[in-house]
Amino acid sequence: MNDVIQVRVHAALNITPVIREITFEPVDTALPAYSAGSHVQVHIPLAQRTLRNAYSLLNAPADRTAYRIAVRLQEHSRGGSRYLHENLKVGDVLNLSRPANLFPIHTLGRHHILIAGGIGITPFLAYSEHLLREGASFELHYAYRSGLTDAYVQPLAERLGDRLHAYDSLERPLNLAPILSNQPLGSHLYICGPQRLLASVREQASALGWPDGRIHWEAFSSAEPGLPFSVELAQSGRRIEVGADQSLLEALEANAVEIPNLCRGGVCGQCVTRYVKGDVTHRDHFLAANERADRLMPCVSRGCGSSLVLDL
């Protein structure tokens, strides 16, 4: 199976100063089916290298005529979000990785509570369409900054009615206590947004007695820059240099060393790799403290100090 899909930019619209919605259409073959909560990796052709950034699919899963994503312009972009905002134009052809779902709807849930912060609304657009189609019980809580990250407030209000609860951070801050308290038996909680929101919701839900199995969350983040470092591959003796604004995973890929991966943000655990020597700055949200003694996630983690030696 080919893991890469070639698509053409059908539309690109700036819907707030920092959010751009992009619609892709197939070039040769039909777009693969996907489920609500799925994402694709967009292969972004920068001058010096190709980045792969993950973005949630917005449109209803039943619609396979196009894929829609929304991209937030990052203040400290390594080039990916800036390219999609400033360089990408209608008619351009790009590659996407096939859809993957690390954030599915729990099929046995009797009630679904969705909490989004800013651009974290994106997976819940597809969620909402699926849940409406299924006649499921759900509510959506959307926290945003007016004029900046409120891209989908109005269409969601028209589509969802009183299922939508909107929170402009300047006028009505999100209050989690009444959302998480007294929910019916069988409720499931889903969170997507910045790390501080994820941490706050998970902490308060746990304090109120929510079982871990009923709390689902997703956070997409790209690799943070850092000092350049070198890495040695123990099995072949090869040495690879990792640039300051390059992730270890990207450096490996640039040297034809393929590592399985899905999220590229330190969450899914697909790219976990053993190391046998060196100091590591761990930036993932997956590995336990004891696992970090000899494992790292090259999508976000970096070597520091002495040369890093991977068991590859």
WOQUIZI-V155230 format. One record per pair of residues at least 24 apart in sequence whose C-alpha atoms are under 10 Angstrom apart, sorted by the first residue. I is the first residue (numbers start at 1). J is the second residue. D is the distance in Angstrom with one decimal. If there is no record, write none. Layout:
((I,J,D) (I,J,D))
//
This chain:
((2,97,9.1) (2,98,8.5) (3,95,9.8) (3,96,8.4) (3,97,5.7) (3,98,5.6) (3,99,9.2) (4,41,9.4) (4,42,9.8) (4,43,9.3) (4,94,9.9) (4,95,6.2) (4,96,5.6) (4,97,4.7) (4,98,6.0) (4,99,9.8) (5,29,8.4) (5,30,9.4) (5,31,7.8) (5,32,8.8) (5,40,9.9) (5,42,9.8) (5,94,8.4) (5,95,5.5) (5,96,5.1) (5,97,6.1) (5,98,6.4) (5,99,9.6) (6,31,9.3) (6,93,6.9) (6,94,5.9) (6,95,4.6) (6,96,6.4) (6,97,8.9) (6,98,10.0) (7,31,8.8) (7,66,9.1) (7,67,9.1) (7,91,9.5) (7,92,8.4) (7,93,5.6) (7,94,5.5) (7,95,6.2) (7,96,7.2) (8,66,9.7) (8,89,9.7) (8,90,7.7) (8,91,5.8) (8,92,5.6) (8,93,4.4) (8,94,6.3) (8,95,8.7) (9,66,9.8) (9,67,9.8) (9,68,9.9) (9,88,8.2) (9,89,6.9) (9,90,4.9) (9,91,5.1) (9,92,5.4) (9,93,6.4) (9,94,7.8) (10,66,8.6) (10,67,9.7) (10,68,9.8) (10,89,8.8) (10,90,5.6) (10,91,6.4) (10,92,8.5) (10,93,9.6) (11,68,9.2) (11,89,8.0) (11,90,5.6) (11,91,8.3) (12,68,9.6) (12,69,9.8) (12,70,9.5) (12,84,9.2) (12,85,8.8) (12,88,8.1) (12,89,6.9) (12,90,6.5) (12,91,10.0) (13,70,9.4) (13,85,9.3) (13,89,9.9) (13,90,9.9) (14,70,9.4) (14,71,9.5) (14,85,8.1) (14,151,9.5) (15,70,9.3) (15,147,9.6) (15,148,9.2) (15,149,9.3) (15,150,9.0) (15,151,6.0) (15,152,8.8) (16,72,9.3) (16,146,9.6) (16,147,6.5) (16,148,5.7) (16,149,6.9) (16,150,7.6) (16,151,6.1) (16,152,9.8) (17,72,9.1) (17,73,8.5) (17,147,7.7) (17,148,6.2) (17,149,8.5) (17,151,9.6) (18,71,8.0) (18,72,5.5) (18,73,5.1) (18,74,8.0) (18,75,9.4) (18,81,9.8) (18,85,8.5) (18,119,9.8) (18,147,9.3) (18,148,6.4) (18,149,7.3) (18,151,9.4) (19,70,6.5) (19,71,5.5) (19,72,4.5) (19,73,6.3) (19,74,9.6) (19,81,9.7) (19,85,8.3) (19,118,9.9) (19,119,8.0) (19,148,7.7) (19,149,7.1) (19,150,9.1) (19,151,7.2) (20,69,8.4) (20,70,5.6) (20,71,5.3) (20,72,6.6) (20,73,7.9) (20,81,9.4) (20,84,8.1) (20,85,6.5) (20,86,9.8) (20,151,9.1) (21,58,9.4) (21,68,7.0) (21,69,5.8) (21,70,4.3) (21,71,6.3) (21,72,9.0) (21,84,9.6) (21,85,9.2) (21,151,9.4) (22,67,8.3) (22,68,5.7) (22,69,5.4) (22,70,6.2) (22,71,7.8) (22,84,8.6) (22,85,9.4) (22,88,9.3) (22,89,9.4) (22,90,9.1) (23,57,9.9) (23,58,9.7) (23,59,9.7) (23,66,6.6) (23,67,5.7) (23,68,4.4) (23,69,6.6) (23,70,8.9) (23,90,9.1) (24,65,9.0) (24,66,5.5) (24,67,5.1) (24,68,6.3) (24,69,8.4) (24,90,9.3) (24,91,9.5) (24,92,9.6) (24,93,8.9) (24,94,8.9) (24,96,9.7) (25,64,9.3) (25,65,6.8) (25,66,4.8) (25,67,6.6) (25,68,9.0) (25,91,9.8) (25,93,9.5) (26,64,9.5) (26,65,7.8) (26,66,7.0) (26,67,8.7) (26,93,9.5) (27,93,8.1) (27,94,9.6) (30,64,7.7) (30,65,7.7) (30,66,9.2) (31,63,9.7) (31,64,6.0) (31,65,7.1) (31,66,7.2) (31,67,8.0) (31,98,8.8) (31,99,9.5) (32,64,7.3) (32,65,9.8) (32,67,9.8) (32,98,7.2) (32,99,7.5) (33,61,7.1) (33,62,7.9) (33,63,8.6) (33,64,6.6) (33,98,9.4) (33,99,8.0) (34,60,9.4) (34,61,5.9) (34,62,8.3) (34,63,9.5) (34,64,8.6) (34,98,9.1) (34,99,6.3) (34,100,7.6) (34,101,7.9) (35,60,8.6) (35,61,5.6) (35,62,8.5) (35,99,8.7) (35,100,8.6) (35,101,7.1) (35,103,9.5) (35,104,7.3) (35,105,8.7) (35,126,8.3) (35,127,8.8) (35,130,8.6) (36,60,7.4) (36,61,6.0) (36,62,9.5) (36,101,7.9) (36,103,8.1) (36,104,6.3) (36,105,7.0) (36,123,7.1) (36,124,8.0) (36,125,8.6) (36,126,5.2) (36,127,5.2) (36,128,8.6) (36,129,8.5) (36,130,6.7) (36,131,9.2) (37,61,9.2) (37,99,9.7) (37,100,8.6) (37,101,5.9) (37,102,7.3) (37,103,5.1) (37,104,5.2) (37,105,7.2) (37,122,8.7) (37,123,5.0) (37,124,7.2) (37,125,8.9) (37,126,6.7) (37,127,6.5) (37,130,10.0) (37,218,9.3) (38,98,9.7) (38,99,6.0) (38,100,5.3) (38,101,4.1) (38,102,6.9) (38,103,6.8) (38,104,7.3) (38,123,7.3) (38,126,8.7) (38,127,9.7) (39,69,8.8) (39,97,9.1) (39,98,8.5) (39,99,5.4) (39,100,5.6) (39,101,6.3) (39,102,8.2) (39,103,9.0) (39,122,9.8) (39,123,8.1) (39,220,9.9) (39,262,9.0) (39,263,8.4) (40,67,9.3) (40,69,8.9) (40,96,6.4) (40,97,5.7) (40,98,6.1) (40,99,4.8) (40,100,6.5) (40,101,8.9) (40,262,8.7) (40,263,8.8) (41,95,8.6) (41,96,5.6) (41,97,5.1) (41,98,7.6) (41,99,7.8) (41,100,9.0) (41,262,8.0) (41,263,8.0) (41,264,8.8) (42,69,9.8) (42,80,9.2) (42,84,9.7) (42,94,7.6) (42,95,6.4) (42,96,4.8) (42,97,6.7) (42,98,9.7) (43,80,9.1) (43,94,6.7) (43,95,5.4) (43,96,5.8) (43,97,7.7) (44,79,8.8) (44,80,6.3) (44,81,9.0) (44,83,7.6) (44,84,7.9) (44,88,9.5) (44,94,7.4) (44,95,8.0) (44,96,9.1) (45,79,9.7) (45,80,8.5) (45,83,8.5) (45,84,9.9) (45,94,8.2) (45,95,9.4) (46,78,10.0) (46,79,7.3) (46,80,7.6) (46,83,7.6) (46,87,10.0) (47,79,9.7) (49,246,9.4) (49,250,8.8) (49,251,9.6) (49,254,7.9) (50,79,10.0) (50,80,8.9) (50,250,8.4) (50,253,9.8) (50,254,8.7) (51,78,9.1) (51,79,8.4) (51,80,6.6) (51,222,9.8) (51,246,9.2) (51,247,9.8) (51,250,7.5) (52,80,8.1) (52,95,9.6) (52,96,8.6) (52,97,8.7) (52,222,9.2) (52,250,8.6) (52,263,9.6) (52,264,7.9) (53,80,7.1) (53,81,8.5) (53,96,9.6) (53,97,9.9) (53,220,8.9) (53,221,8.6) (53,222,7.1) (53,223,9.8) (53,263,8.3) (53,264,7.3) (53,265,8.9) (54,96,9.5) (54,97,9.1) (54,99,9.8) (54,100,9.9) (54,220,7.0) (54,221,8.4) (54,222,8.5) (54,262,8.3) (54,263,6.3) (54,264,7.1) (54,265,8.3) (55,99,9.8) (55,122,8.4) (55,123,8.8) (55,220,7.7) (55,221,9.9) (55,263,9.1) (56,99,9.1) (56,100,9.5) (56,101,9.2) (56,103,9.9) (56,119,10.0) (56,120,9.1) (56,121,9.4) (56,122,6.0) (56,123,5.4) (56,124,9.1) (56,125,9.4) (56,126,8.9) (56,220,9.0) (57,99,8.4) (57,122,7.2) (57,123,6.5) (57,124,9.4) (57,125,8.4) (57,126,7.0) (58,121,9.2) (58,122,5.8) (58,123,6.1) (58,124,7.7) (58,125,5.4) (58,126,5.1) (58,127,8.6) (58,128,9.9) (58,129,9.5) (59,122,9.3) (59,123,9.1) (59,124,9.8) (59,125,6.8) (59,126,5.3) (59,127,9.1) (59,128,9.7) (59,129,7.9) (59,130,9.7) (60,125,7.6) (60,126,4.9) (60,127,7.8) (60,128,8.3) (60,129,5.5) (60,130,6.5) (60,131,10.0) (60,133,9.4) (61,126,6.6) (61,127,8.8) (61,129,8.0) (61,130,7.1) (62,126,9.6) (62,129,9.1) (62,130,8.3) (62,133,9.7) (68,122,9.8) (69,122,7.7) (69,123,9.5) (70,119,7.8) (70,121,9.6) (70,122,7.0) (70,123,10.0) (70,151,9.4) (71,119,7.9) (71,122,9.4) (72,118,9.2) (72,119,6.7) (72,120,10.0) (72,148,9.8) (72,149,8.5) (76,224,9.0) (76,225,9.4) (77,222,9.0) (77,224,9.3) (77,225,9.8) (77,245,9.8) (78,222,8.6) (78,223,8.7) (78,224,8.3) (78,225,7.9) (78,245,6.5) (78,246,8.4) (79,245,9.5) (80,222,9.4) (97,262,9.1) (98,262,9.9) (99,262,9.3) (100,262,7.1) (100,263,8.7) (101,262,8.8) (101,263,9.4) (102,216,9.8) (102,217,9.2) (102,218,7.8) (102,262,8.4) (102,263,8.1) (102,267,9.1) (102,268,7.1) (103,190,8.6) (103,191,9.7) (103,192,9.5) (103,216,7.2) (103,217,7.0) (103,218,6.4) (103,219,9.8) (103,268,9.9) (104,190,9.5) (104,216,8.7) (104,217,9.8) (105,130,9.3) (105,131,9.0) (105,188,8.9) (105,189,9.8) (105,190,8.5) (105,216,8.8) (106,187,9.7) (106,188,7.4) (106,189,9.5) (106,190,9.6) (106,213,9.9) (106,214,8.5) (106,216,8.9) (107,188,10.0) (108,186,8.0) (108,187,9.3) (108,188,9.1) (109,136,9.1) (109,137,9.0) (109,138,9.8) (109,185,9.2) (109,186,5.6) (109,187,5.8) (109,188,5.9) (109,189,9.4) (109,214,8.6) (110,136,7.6) (110,137,6.8) (110,138,8.6) (110,184,8.2) (110,185,7.6) (110,186,5.1) (110,187,5.6) (110,188,7.7) (111,136,7.2) (111,137,4.9) (111,138,5.4) (111,139,8.2) (111,183,8.5) (111,184,7.3) (111,185,8.3) (111,186,6.5) (111,187,4.5) (111,188,6.3) (111,189,8.7) (112,136,8.1) (112,137,6.4) (112,138,4.5) (112,139,6.5) (112,140,8.4) (112,183,9.8) (112,184,10.0) (112,186,8.8) (112,187,5.8) (112,188,5.1) (112,189,6.1) (112,190,7.5) (112,214,9.8) (113,137,8.9) (113,138,5.8) (113,139,5.2) (113,140,6.2) (113,141,7.8) (113,163,9.9) (113,179,8.3) (113,180,8.7) (113,183,9.1) (113,187,7.2) (113,188,6.2) (113,189,4.8) (113,190,6.1) (113,191,8.5) (113,215,9.7) (114,138,7.5) (114,139,6.2) (114,140,4.7) (114,141,6.0) (114,142,8.2) (114,164,9.6) (114,179,10.0) (114,188,8.6) (114,189,6.2) (114,190,4.9) (114,191,6.1) (114,192,8.3) (114,216,9.6) (114,217,9.7) (115,139,8.6) (115,140,6.1) (115,141,4.7) (115,142,6.1) (115,143,7.9) (115,165,9.5) (115,174,9.7) (115,176,9.4) (115,179,9.3) (115,189,7.8) (115,190,6.2) (115,191,4.8) (115,192,6.6) (115,193,8.3) (115,197,9.1) (115,198,9.3) (115,201,8.7) (115,217,9.4) (116,140,7.7) (116,141,6.2) (116,142,4.9) (116,143,6.1) (116,144,8.4) (116,166,9.8) (116,190,8.4) (116,191,5.9) (116,192,5.1) (116,193,5.7) (116,194,9.0) (116,197,8.5) (116,198,9.3) (117,141,8.5) (117,142,6.1) (117,143,4.8) (117,144,6.0) (117,145,9.3) (117,149,8.7) (117,150,9.8) (117,167,9.4) (117,174,9.5) (117,191,8.3) (117,192,6.5) (117,193,4.5) (117,194,6.6) (117,195,9.7) (117,196,9.7) (117,197,7.0) (117,198,9.0) (118,142,7.5) (118,143,6.1) (118,144,4.8) (118,145,7.3) (118,146,9.9) (118,148,8.6) (118,149,5.1) (118,150,7.0) (118,151,8.6) (118,152,9.7) (118,192,8.8) (118,193,6.4) (118,194,7.9) (119,143,9.6) (119,144,8.3) (119,148,9.9) (119,149,6.5) (119,150,8.5) (119,151,8.4) (119,152,9.5) (119,192,8.4) (119,193,6.6) (119,194,8.6) (120,144,9.5) (120,149,9.6) (120,191,8.1) (120,192,4.7) (120,193,4.1) (120,194,7.4) (120,218,8.5) (120,219,7.8) (120,220,8.7) (121,149,9.4) (121,150,9.3) (121,151,9.1) (121,152,8.0) (121,153,9.5) (121,191,9.3) (121,192,6.9) (121,193,7.4) (122,151,9.9) (122,152,8.9) (122,192,8.5) (122,193,9.4) (123,191,9.8) (123,192,7.9) (123,218,9.1) (124,190,9.1) (124,191,9.3) (124,192,8.5) (125,152,8.6) (125,155,10.0) (125,156,8.1) (128,156,8.8) (128,159,9.0) (128,160,8.0) (128,163,9.7) (129,159,9.0) (129,160,9.4) (132,159,9.4) (132,160,8.5) (137,163,9.1) (137,187,9.4) (138,163,6.9) (138,164,9.3) (138,187,9.1) (138,188,9.4) (138,189,9.9) (139,163,4.7) (139,164,6.2) (139,165,7.7) (139,179,9.7) (140,164,4.9) (140,165,6.1) (140,166,8.3) (140,190,9.6) (141,165,4.8) (141,166,6.0) (141,167,7.5) (141,174,8.3) (141,176,9.7) (141,179,8.6) (141,191,9.6) (142,166,4.9) (142,167,6.0) (142,168,8.5) (142,174,8.4) (142,192,10.0) (142,193,9.9) (143,167,4.6) (143,168,6.1) (143,169,6.7) (143,172,8.9) (143,173,7.6) (143,174,6.4) (143,175,10.0) (143,193,9.3) (143,197,9.8) (144,168,5.3) (144,169,6.0) (144,170,8.9) (144,172,9.9) (144,173,9.1) (144,174,9.3) (145,169,5.5) (145,170,6.9) (145,171,9.4) (145,173,10.0) (146,170,7.7) (146,171,9.3) (176,200,8.7) (176,201,7.1) (176,204,7.7) (176,205,8.8) (177,201,9.3) (177,204,7.6) (177,205,8.7) (177,208,8.9) (179,205,9.6) (180,204,7.9) (180,205,6.3) (180,206,9.8) (180,208,7.5) (180,209,9.7) (180,210,8.6) (181,205,8.5) (181,208,7.2) (181,209,9.5) (181,210,9.5) (182,208,9.5) (183,210,10.0) (186,214,8.3) (187,214,7.2) (187,215,9.4) (188,212,10.0) (188,213,8.4) (188,214,4.8) (188,215,6.2) (188,216,7.7) (189,213,9.5) (189,214,6.0) (189,215,4.8) (189,216,6.0) (189,217,8.2) (190,214,8.4) (190,215,6.1) (190,216,4.7) (190,217,5.4) (190,218,8.2) (191,215,8.0) (191,216,6.4) (191,217,4.6) (191,218,6.5) (191,219,8.5) (192,216,8.8) (192,217,5.8) (192,218,5.1) (192,219,5.9) (192,220,8.7) (193,217,8.8) (193,218,7.5) (193,219,6.1) (193,220,8.2) (194,218,9.4) (194,219,6.9) (194,220,8.6) (194,221,8.9) (195,219,7.1) (195,220,9.4) (195,221,9.4) (217,267,9.9) (218,263,9.7) (218,265,10.0) (218,267,7.8) (218,268,9.3) (219,263,9.1) (219,265,7.6) (219,266,9.0) (219,267,7.5) (219,285,9.4) (220,263,7.1) (220,264,7.9) (220,265,5.6) (220,266,8.4) (220,267,8.1) (221,263,8.6) (221,264,7.6) (221,265,4.8) (221,266,7.9) (221,267,9.1) (221,299,10.0) (221,300,8.9) (222,247,8.9) (222,263,9.2) (222,264,6.8) (222,265,5.5) (222,266,8.7) (222,299,8.1) (222,300,7.4) (223,247,5.9) (223,248,9.0) (223,249,9.4) (223,250,9.6) (223,264,7.8) (223,265,6.7) (223,266,8.6) (223,283,8.7) (223,284,9.8) (223,298,9.3) (223,299,6.5) (223,300,4.8) (223,301,7.9) (223,302,9.3) (224,265,9.8) (224,283,8.8) (224,299,9.7) (224,300,7.0) (224,301,8.8) (224,302,9.3) (225,300,9.3) (225,302,9.1) (226,281,9.8) (226,301,9.9) (226,302,7.7) (226,303,9.4) (226,304,9.1) (227,302,8.6) (227,303,8.7) (227,304,7.7) (227,305,9.6) (228,302,8.8) (228,303,8.5) (228,304,8.5) (229,302,7.9) (229,303,6.2) (229,304,6.8) (229,305,7.9) (229,306,8.5) (229,307,7.1) (229,308,8.0) (230,302,9.8) (230,303,7.6) (230,304,9.1) (230,305,9.7) (230,306,8.6) (230,307,5.7) (230,308,6.5) (230,309,8.8) (231,277,9.9) (231,278,9.1) (231,302,9.7) (231,303,7.7) (231,306,9.4) (231,307,5.8) (231,308,4.7) (231,309,5.6) (231,310,7.1) (232,275,9.8) (232,277,9.5) (232,307,7.3) (232,308,6.2) (232,309,4.7) (232,310,6.2) (232,311,8.8) (232,312,8.6) (233,257,9.9) (233,275,9.2) (233,276,9.8) (233,308,8.7) (233,309,5.9) (233,310,5.1) (233,311,6.3) (233,312,5.1) (234,275,8.9) (234,276,8.2) (234,277,9.6) (234,308,9.8) (234,309,6.2) (234,310,5.9) (234,311,5.4) (234,312,5.7) (235,309,9.8) (235,310,8.4) (235,311,6.6) (235,312,5.3) (236,311,9.5) (236,312,7.3) (237,309,9.4) (237,310,9.9) (237,312,9.1) (238,309,10.0) (238,312,9.5) (239,307,9.6) (239,308,9.7) (239,309,9.0) (240,308,10.0) (242,302,8.9) (242,303,9.1) (244,302,9.9) (246,299,9.7) (246,300,9.7) (246,302,9.7) (247,298,7.0) (247,299,6.0) (247,300,6.3) (247,301,7.6) (247,302,7.3) (248,297,8.8) (248,298,5.0) (248,299,6.3) (248,300,7.3) (248,301,7.2) (248,302,6.5) (248,303,8.4) (249,297,8.3) (249,298,4.8) (249,299,4.9) (249,300,7.8) (249,301,8.9) (249,302,9.6) (250,298,8.4) (250,299,7.5) (250,300,9.9) (251,298,9.4) (251,299,9.9) (252,298,8.8) (257,312,8.9) (259,298,8.8) (259,299,9.5) (259,312,10.0) (261,297,9.7) (261,298,9.6) (261,299,8.2) (262,299,9.8) (263,299,8.5) (264,297,9.0) (264,298,8.6) (264,299,5.1) (264,300,7.3) (265,297,9.1) (265,298,9.6) (265,299,6.2) (265,300,6.3) (265,301,9.8) (266,296,9.5) (266,297,6.4) (266,298,8.3) (266,299,6.2) (266,300,5.8) (266,301,8.1) (267,297,9.1) (267,299,9.5) (267,300,9.6) (268,297,9.7) (269,296,9.5) (269,297,7.2) (269,299,9.7) (270,297,8.4) (270,299,9.8) (271,296,8.4) (271,297,5.8) (271,298,6.7) (271,299,7.2) (272,296,5.7) (272,297,4.7) (272,298,7.1) (272,299,8.9) (273,297,6.2) (273,298,7.2) (273,310,7.4) (273,311,7.4) (273,312,8.3) (274,298,9.9) (274,309,9.0) (274,310,6.1) (274,311,5.5) (274,312,8.0) (275,308,7.5) (275,309,5.7) (275,310,4.1) (275,311,5.2) (275,312,8.4) (276,308,8.0) (276,309,5.7) (276,310,5.9) (276,311,6.2) (276,312,9.8) (277,306,8.6) (277,307,7.7) (277,308,5.8) (277,309,5.0) (277,310,7.3) (277,311,9.1) (278,303,7.0) (278,304,7.6) (278,305,7.6) (278,306,5.6) (278,307,5.7) (278,308,4.4) (278,309,6.3) (278,310,8.9) (279,303,5.8) (279,304,5.4) (279,305,6.3) (279,306,6.5) (279,307,7.8) (279,308,6.8) (279,309,9.5) (280,304,5.7) (280,305,8.4) (280,306,9.3) (280,307,9.8) (280,308,7.8) (281,305,9.9))
//
